[in-house]
């Protein structure tokens, strides 16, 4: 498992090394593999959780083509939690079955608006498009904002 600064907890659930989920012979549902990590909500958690996600994808034998989308989605969602939640922690939960890799990011803060610098007319704004990028790579993306924190799930397709 990758080294993660300010690691609070990392958990692998229903996981067998190198074993990609397959259909169970006695069930129509696919086996799921799940891994999660809880860290301090700091800038250092963004690359650390990105490495954790990529490491789990490799561990599970996921297609190499998922790597770019996974890096972007984890970076954007964890970055948003760090920048905007004001909470002390950020959690990443990965879950995979035959067709879908689910990326869940949770924080326990309250959304904080950040004041941007004034921009001359016509200058492109930097920021504010992260969820658009996530949605462009995800089959589905849901955002649930509550007083106790934000929960975002992006589902990435593993098959065409």
C-alpha positions as CSV (number, residue, x, y, z in Angstrom):
1,X,0.0,0.0,0.0
2,X,1.4,3.4,-0.9
3,X,2.8,5.7,1.8
4,X,0.2,8.4,2.6
5,X,1.1,11.5,4.6
6,X,-1.2,12.2,7.6
7,X,-2.8,8.8,7.0
8,X,-5.8,8.3,9.4
9,X,-6.9,4.9,8.1
10,X,-6.6,2.7,5.1
11,X,-8.9,-0.3,4.6
12,X,-9.1,-3.1,1.9
13,X,-12.4,-4.8,2.0
14,X,-13.2,-8.1,0.2
15,X,-9.9,-8.0,-1.7
16,X,-7.6,-10.6,-3.1
17,X,-4.3,-9.5,-4.6
18,X,-4.3,-9.5,-8.4
19,X,-7.8,-10.8,-8.6
20,X,-10.0,-8.8,-10.8
21,X,-13.7,-9.2,-10.0
22,X,-15.5,-11.9,-11.8
23,X,-19.1,-13.2,-12.0
24,X,-20.0,-15.5,-9.1
25,X,-21.3,-18.8,-10.5
26,X,-24.2,-18.8,-8.1
27,X,-25.3,-15.2,-8.6
28,X,-26.1,-12.8,-11.4
29,X,-24.3,-9.9,-9.6
30,X,-20.6,-9.4,-10.0
31,X,-18.2,-9.6,-7.1
32,X,-17.0,-6.2,-5.9
33,X,-13.6,-5.1,-4.5
34,X,-13.4,-2.1,-2.3
35,X,-10.6,-0.1,-0.8
36,X,-10.7,3.1,1.2
37,X,-8.4,5.7,2.7
38,X,-8.9,8.5,5.2
39,X,-6.4,11.3,5.4
40,X,-6.0,14.8,6.7
41,X,-7.5,17.4,4.3
42,X,-4.3,19.0,3.2
43,X,-2.8,19.8,-0.2
44,X,-0.4,16.8,0.3
45,X,-3.5,14.5,0.4
46,X,-4.3,15.1,-3.3
47,X,-1.2,13.4,-4.8
48,X,-1.2,10.8,-2.0
49,X,-4.7,9.7,-2.7
50,X,-4.1,9.8,-6.4
51,X,-1.2,7.4,-5.9
52,X,-3.4,5.3,-3.6
53,X,-6.1,5.1,-6.3
54,X,-3.6,4.2,-9.1
55,X,-2.0,1.6,-6.9
56,X,-5.3,0.0,-6.2
57,X,-6.3,0.0,-9.9
58,X,-3.0,-1.7,-10.7
59,X,-3.5,-4.1,-7.8
60,X,-6.9,-5.1,-9.1
61,X,-5.6,-5.5,-12.7
62,X,-7.8,-2.8,-14.2
63,X,-7.3,-1.8,-17.8
64,X,-4.5,0.7,-18.4
65,X,-6.9,3.0,-20.3
66,X,-8.7,3.9,-17.0
67,X,-5.5,5.5,-15.5
68,X,-5.8,9.0,-17.0
69,X,-9.5,9.3,-16.1
70,X,-8.9,7.9,-12.6
71,X,-6.0,10.4,-12.0
72,X,-8.1,13.4,-13.1
73,X,-11.2,12.4,-11.2
74,X,-9.4,11.7,-7.9
75,X,-7.3,14.9,-8.3
76,X,-10.4,17.1,-8.9
77,X,-12.7,15.6,-6.2
78,X,-10.0,15.4,-3.5
79,X,-8.7,18.9,-4.5
80,X,-12.3,20.3,-4.1
81,X,-12.7,18.7,-0.7
82,X,-9.3,20.1,0.5
83,X,-9.9,23.6,-1.0
84,X,-13.6,24.1,-0.2
85,X,-14.8,21.9,2.7
86,X,-12.9,23.4,5.6
87,X,-13.2,20.0,7.2
88,X,-10.2,18.2,8.9
89,X,-10.5,15.0,6.8
90,X,-11.0,13.7,3.4
91,X,-12.0,10.1,2.5
92,X,-11.5,8.2,-0.7
93,X,-13.5,5.0,-1.4
94,X,-12.8,2.9,-4.5
95,X,-15.1,0.1,-5.5
96,X,-14.9,-2.0,-8.6
97,X,-17.0,-4.7,-10.3
98,X,-16.8,-6.0,-13.9
99,X,-18.0,-2.9,-15.6
100,X,-17.5,0.1,-13.3
101,X,-15.0,1.7,-11.0
102,X,-16.7,3.9,-8.5
103,X,-14.7,6.8,-7.0
104,X,-16.2,8.3,-3.8
105,X,-14.9,11.3,-2.0
106,X,-16.3,12.4,1.3
107,X,-15.4,15.3,3.5
108,X,-16.8,16.4,6.9
109,X,-16.8,20.1,6.4
110,X,-19.0,22.9,5.1
111,X,-18.6,24.4,1.6
112,X,-16.4,27.5,1.8
113,X,-16.5,30.0,-1.0
114,X,-13.1,31.3,-2.0
115,X,-12.7,34.8,-3.2
116,X,-11.0,34.9,-6.6
117,X,-8.7,37.6,-7.8
118,X,-10.2,40.2,-10.1
119,X,-9.6,39.3,-13.8
120,X,-9.4,41.7,-16.7
121,X,-12.3,41.3,-19.1
122,X,-11.7,38.4,-21.6
123,X,-9.1,36.6,-19.4
124,X,-10.0,33.0,-18.9
125,X,-10.8,32.1,-15.3
126,X,-8.8,29.4,-13.7
127,X,-10.8,26.9,-11.7
128,X,-14.5,26.3,-11.5
129,X,-14.6,23.6,-14.1
130,X,-13.4,20.6,-12.1
131,X,-16.8,18.9,-11.9
132,X,-17.4,19.5,-15.6
133,X,-14.1,17.6,-16.2
134,X,-15.1,14.8,-13.9
135,X,-18.5,14.5,-15.6
136,X,-16.8,14.3,-19.0
137,X,-14.9,11.2,-17.9
138,X,-17.6,9.6,-15.8
139,X,-20.5,7.5,-16.8
140,X,-22.4,9.1,-13.9
141,X,-21.5,11.7,-11.2
142,X,-23.6,12.6,-8.1
143,X,-23.0,15.3,-5.6
144,X,-24.7,15.3,-2.2
145,X,-24.1,18.4,0.0
146,X,-25.3,18.3,3.6
147,X,-24.5,20.2,6.7
148,X,-22.2,17.4,7.8
149,X,-20.1,17.3,4.6
150,X,-20.1,16.6,0.9
151,X,-20.2,13.2,-0.7
152,X,-19.4,12.8,-4.4
153,X,-19.5,9.6,-6.4
154,X,-18.1,9.4,-10.0
155,X,-18.6,6.1,-11.9
156,X,-16.0,5.3,-14.5
157,X,-16.8,2.7,-17.2
158,X,-14.3,-0.2,-17.5
159,X,-15.9,-1.5,-20.7
160,X,-17.2,0.1,-23.8
